[in-house]
Amino acid sequence: MKSCCIVILLGRKLIKIMLIEKKISLLMQKMFVHRWLLGLIVLVLCVILELHGSSIGLYAKIFDYPDSNIVIFGKNRAIRSDEWLVFTPFAFSQYFTNFAYFGDIVRGTATDMFMVYGQPVWDIGMIFRPTQWGYLFLKPGTGLSFFWMSRWIFLLLISFEFGRVLTNDKKYMSFAYAMMVAFAPIVQWWFSVNAFVEILMFGQGSILLWNSYLLSGKFKFRLLYILGIYWCAGGYLFSIYPAWQVPFAYIFLSLFIWLAIKHKAQFAQRKGDLVFWGIGLILLLVPVIHVLQNSWDTIQLVKNTEYPGSRQSAGGALAIRDLFVYGNSLFLPYYDVTRNSNNCEAARFFSMAPLGMLLVSRQIFHKKNDMLLIMLVVVNVIFMFWGIVGMPLWLSNLLLLSNTTEERIISAIGFLDMLILFRALAIIDFKDFFQKKINICVAAGMAAFIVYCGSAALPTWISSKMAAIEFTVLFYLFILLLSGKTNTFVKWISIVMLVAGLTVNPISHGVASVYDNPIGEKISSIANQDRGLWLVEGSMREIIDYPIMFGAPTINSVNVYPDLARWGKLSSAEADKKIYNRYAHIIVNLTDREKTAFSLKFADLMQIDLNLHDLKFLQVKYILTRNRLSYLQSEEVCFLELFKEHGFYIYKVKYS
């Protein structure tokens, strides 16, 4: 009787579990059907709440105003200075120029805001930068939220759809792929700059539209797909970061060709659409030519700088281990890399390499070839050869690979490894793959190899405890894949991606850290009444772009390209010109004893020891600093203190 009761109770619990699983399954199905609508709803809610992942919350700490802290979860990333110190302040400065193509806030003179650092402007070229549209119509907080959250949500959704094409519509695997792209450590650490997200979105989006075009039997839909493909092409083109654009273009071109061959019958029937492809090309070229005309002088000026200039690379500087250090990415959100690298450069796609290539090798051995796999492997081999062995410069130029660098092509190789893995998983039958003992040996061997590569790359960073955790995680993931347990792999890799990717950037609310403090309010008050030029004095590089967010034209805000005329007033010597003819963060230290001198600290950081009497040549009217300048006063130049709080001063410069 007792046994019977136990059986009944267990049966009830089992039924409840089954009902719960059924409800979850039904919920997942509904979410799948309405995924794009859900994405839009989440985006609207995030924008209303002004949620974003920017590290501008650092300004609350810099100016010592804890009440203006905006971080809800995670922590600000000082290493992402390209974002919080440059990119975001530049965007906010555009509110004071009416989003002009050539703004006069950055550098304190006419500056091309569209081309060099890709800021929001009122121009036809903005049609290809949809994630920045929010700035044009919303206030800074909501505009910043739209920029961050739209990119994250649409990258996730587009990657999922792309995964369905890659895996023959295996939805679970497509979800894993989307998580491994959208939350990839390399993507999250570089999320807001160098248009990495746009390259992935527009590249994958163009493939999805191309696939839909080839499968569509209705002309009106094909016309929309043609326009969509050209729109994606424009978005990809205006990402303007060749170091990633070129290698990723090879990858997407391979997929483009594969789909054309796969659907060759339909492709042959589309000859009548050629005229509309021509019209689409014209529609693309019009804004491209317009932007080139507007920015031609800027392009030539940048090409002739000392840094970045027209740099070319022939490859050959990579070590083989550099391709297999993705395991280190597990710890990057929690421990800073400070020697020989940094967290951003150490981040990778969590590609599970070399498993993808191992699966391909087995397919070839069993003479089960797949055209897409072959094409992806060929591109991967070319990239690895270029990175590790190198090519003659003429060949590198011919293949356009001279526009990339070894550090950036690693990202393309990692992405390729991931594509190869998921394509192989989609077509392989695991019923007769490896025996269990062999699986264990192979998984252990690969996991140990990845840990070794990571430890060799950062020997003083990886501890024995970190190595043990990394080995355990990798071993388990490899075992799941080798055993054909892809559904379980999906669950665990999603968790790994959240641990290694979601925690990279903070989840913050609003922009109070920038605008809600007395220093900013004083700058705003002055700038609203007087558009005189500003200088940020002293060694605090972190605040050189702070005044521009209030509309104060600042001559040593980050010079994305040099103002040769201005700095030439201080020195025309060739040695000094080599220093200031570059993209540069500029530290200015005032002195009354020495002649003005330029010095180069890093490739993108220069220092000017500026004799105070040269301020007049620069027409500086206001100074933000942490230093008392009263001791520097002379008969010709004196400083009127306008503000003093928390160790910061604002002075008005008076000339006799």
C-alpha positions, -999 to +999 in steps of 0.1 A: +000+000+000+028+024+009+047+016-023+015+023-042+011+057-026+047+066-034+042+056-071+010+078-072+029+108-057+058+104-081+034+101-109+017+133-100+050+151-097+060+138-131+028+150-146+033+184-131+068+186-145+056+175-179+028+202-178+053+228-168+077+218-196+047+219-220+038+254-209+075+265-213+076+249-247+044+267-258+058+300-244+090+295-264+070+288-295+050+321-290+082+340-284+097+326-316+067+336-336+066+371-322+104+376-317+107+408-338+077+423-321+091+414-287+125+429-297+108+462-306+088+462-273+120+457-253+137+484-273+109+509-266+110+501-229+148+504-227+147+538-244+119+551-221+140+541-191+172+555-208+191+522-203+225+518-219+259+502-216+281+534-218+308+539-193+301+577-190+293+569-154+330+573-148+325+611-148+307+608-114+339+593-100+362+616-118+345+648-105+337+631-071+299+635-073+286+601-061+250+613-061+252+614-099+261+577-102+241+560-130+252+524-128+225+499-120+245+467-126+281+459-135+309+485-136+322+512-158+351+502-180+379+528-180+398+509-206+369+517-231+381+553-233+374+554-270+337+552-260+332+572-228+360+597-234+357+602-272+327+587-291+299+595-267+311+631-259+314+637-296+278+626-301+266+648-272+285+678-287+265+675-319+234+687-300+250+722-299+258+723-336+223+713-349+240+680-359+261+698-385+283+677-409+311+700-400+308+709-363+328+736-346+328+722-310+352+694-313+388+708-317+373+743-315+372+745-353+354+731-383+356+693-379+342+665-401+318+647-378+305+622-402+335+606-417+363+601-391+344+592-360+310+585-374+288+609-355+251+618-360+246+646-386+217+659-406+227+645-440+216+620-466+245+597-456+227+591-422+202+568-440+229+541-436+233+547-399+199+538-384+212+532-348+221+569-346+188+582-357+177+584-321+202+612-315+185+633-342+150+632-326+156+624-289+174+641-260+209+628-251+199+602-226+172+585-248+194+590-279+223+572-262+199+544-251+185+540-286+221+537-300+231+511-275+200+490-271+190+489-308+224+476-318+223+448-291+187+438-298+190+438-336+224+421-336+208+393-315+178+389-338+197+392-371+223+367-359+195+343-350+180+345-385+214+342-400+220+311-379+189+295-393+203+299-428+237+285-417+223+255-398+194+245-422+168+261-398+179+242-367+164+267-342+182+256-310+215+258-327+206+291-343+199+305-308+233+293-296+249+309-326+231+342-319+242+342-283+278+334-293+277+365-316+257+391-297+274+383-264+308+374-278+335+389-256+352+406-286+318+421-296+310+434-261+345+448-254+343+467-288+306+473-287+303+510-293+333+519-314+349+510-348+314+500-360+321+463-352+284+457-344+273+474-377+297+453-397+281+421-382+246+434-385+248+447-421+270+418-433+246+391-419+216+411-429+227+413-466+231+375-467+196+371-452+181+394-478+200+378-506+187+344-496+151+357-494+156+373-528+167+341-544+137+322-529+110+348-536+087+342-565+070+376-562+085+406-580+074+432-555+091+414-527+123+409-548+124+446-554+123+453-517+150+427-511+172+444-537+168+478-520+175+461-486+207+445-499+220+479-512+210+495-479+230+469-460+259+475-485+257+512-477+256+505-440+286+482-443+305+507-464+299+536-440+311+516-410+345+530-421+368+507-403+388+488-431+407+467-406+375+447-399+356+455-430+380+439-454+384+404-438+347+402-429+338+411-465+356+380-477+334+359-453+302+374-464+311+373-501+317+335-496+282+331-482+268+353-510+284+330-537+274+299-519+237+309-518+239+319-555+252+284-564+228+266-540+199+284-556+213+285-591+180+276-608+163+305-592+193+327-598+192+320-635+155+331-636+163+365-621+179+381-652+149+403-657+157+420-624+190+434-637+176+468-644+164+471-608+198+461-596+212+489-617+187+514-603+196+502-567+233+507-575+226+543-586+206+550-554+235+537-534+261+557-553+243+590-549+249+593-511+283+577-514+295+603-539+280+631-519+298+620-487+331+616-507+328+651-520+321+665-486+348+646-468+375+643-495+398+669-479+394+651-445+403+617-461+434+632-477+444+648-445+440+616-425+460+596-451+489+620-447+491+619-409+518+602-390+492+581-372+471+564-384+481+575-418+481+551-448+494+522-428+499+489-446+505+454-433+518+423-449+510+401-419+533+375-404+533+387-368+508+362-353+518+332-333+497+301-337+487+303-300+471+337-307+443+319-325+434+298-295+433+321-265+396+326-264+393+307-231+409+337-214+377+357-223+359+339-195+377+361-169+381+394-187+350+410-171+364+402-136+402+407-139+421+434-157+449+426-181+476+452-175+508+437-190+516+433-227+479+437-236+446+449-223+411+435-219+399+447-253+428+433-273+427+400-253+389+395-261+379+369-287+350+351-302+343+320-281+347+299-312+353+264-297+382+260-322+397+238-333+366+216-330+351+230-362+381+221-383+383+187-367+347+180-377+354+192-412+384+169-414+363+139-405+337+149-432+364+151-458+378+117-447+344+102-452+340+120-485+310+140-473+319+174-487+298+205-482+304+235-505+299+261-478+323+244-454+350+241-481+346+278-490+348+289-454+378+267-447+397+281-477+391+317-465+402+307-430+434+291-443+442+323-463+437+344-432+458+322-410+486+321-436+485+359-439+485+364-401+512+337-392+534+335-422+528+367-440+526+377-477+546+400-500+532+435-497+522+435-534+500+404-528+487+418-496+477+449-514+461+429-542+440+410-518+433+443-498+446+426-467+471+453-463+442+474-449+439+451-419+462+441-390+471+409-373+452+419-342+420+425-362+422+395-385+421+373-354+385+384-350+376+373-385+393+340-380+374+334-348+341+343-365+350+319-393+358+291-368+323+297-354+306+295-388+325+263-396+315+248-363+278+254-366+277+244-403+294+212-395+272+205-365+241+211-387+251+184-413+270+158-393+253+126-381+267+119-346+253+083-344+286+069-355+311+096-348+337+087-320+336+062-293+330+075-258+366+070-247+379+087-278+355+116-272+369+121-237+405+120-249+398+144-278+379+168-255+405+168-228+433+173-254+416+203-270+407+218-236+443+214-224+456+230-256+433+260-253+444+265-216+480+262-226+477+288-253+459+312-230+485+308-203+514+312-227+498+344-241+493+359-206+516+340-183+514+364-153+477+368-156+463+333-157+464+316-122+462+279-116+426+283-103+416+302-135+433+275-156+414+248-138+380+265-143+388+272-179+397+236-186+366+223-169+342+246-188+359+238-222+361+201-215+324+199-207+314+219-238+336+198-261+322+166-246+286+178-252+294+186-289+313+154-296+285+134-280+259+151-302+241+166-272+236+199-290+205+209-270+224+207-238+253+225-253+229+254-263+219+258-226+254+258-213+270+279-240+243+305-234+252+307-197+289+309-206+282+338-230+262+357-203+291+352-179+318+363-203+298+388-224+268+403-206+290+414-177+314+434-198+296+467-201+276+482-173+238+486-173+233+522-166+204+547-165+204+582-180+233+607-183+232+624-148+269+616-144+277+640-171+251+668-167+241+667-130+271+684-113+281+720-106+312+719-129+291+709-159+264+735-150+290+763-149+305+753-182+271+752-197+262+786-183+294+801-198+291+784-232+255+795-236+266+832-233+300+830-250+313+807-277+349+815-269+376+788-272+383+765-242+415+747-231+416+718-207+449+722-188+468+696-168+476+659-170+440+646-166+434+631-200+400+619-188+384+653-189+397+668-222+364+661-239+342+671-210+335+707-220+324+698-255+293+680-241+281+714-230+287+731-263+321+746-252+345+746-282+377+730-269+410+731-288+426+701-271+395+679-272+406+647-289+419+658-323+406+630-346+427+646-373+452+675-368+446+712-370+479+719-387+473+756-390+467+760-352+496+739-340+518+753-367+515+788-350+534+773-321+561+755-341+567+747-377+597+726-370+596+693-389+602+673-357+573+689-339+550+685-370+557+648-369+543+649-333+511+669-339+503+656-374+482+627-360+451+615-343+458+626-307+447+630-272+463+662-262+476+670-227+485+707-222+506+719-193+510+757-188+544+771-179+559+806-175+595+795-177+601+775-208+595+778-245+565+758-258+575+722-265+558+692-281+564+656-269+550+623-280+540+599-251+522+573-272+511+569-308+478+586-299+489+608-270+509+640-272+519+666-246+523+703-251+543+722-225+527+755-234+542+789-225+514+809-211+521+838-235+513+815-264+477+813-252+471+844-272+482+828-304+456+800-298+429+825-288+420+806-257+394+824-236+385+798-209+404+771-191+392+740-171+419+727-148+428+710-115+457+734-110+458+769-095+469+792-123+472+824-103+510+818-098+515+819-136+500+854-141+520+880-158+515+916-171+504+902-205+483+873-193+462+869-162+435+844-151+402+854-136+388+826-114+351+819-123+346+786-105+362+764-078+348+732-064+360+696-057+396+706-067+385+718-102+389+754-114+375+774-143+394+805-154+387+833-178+419+844-196+426+881-198+451+895-223+467+930-220 
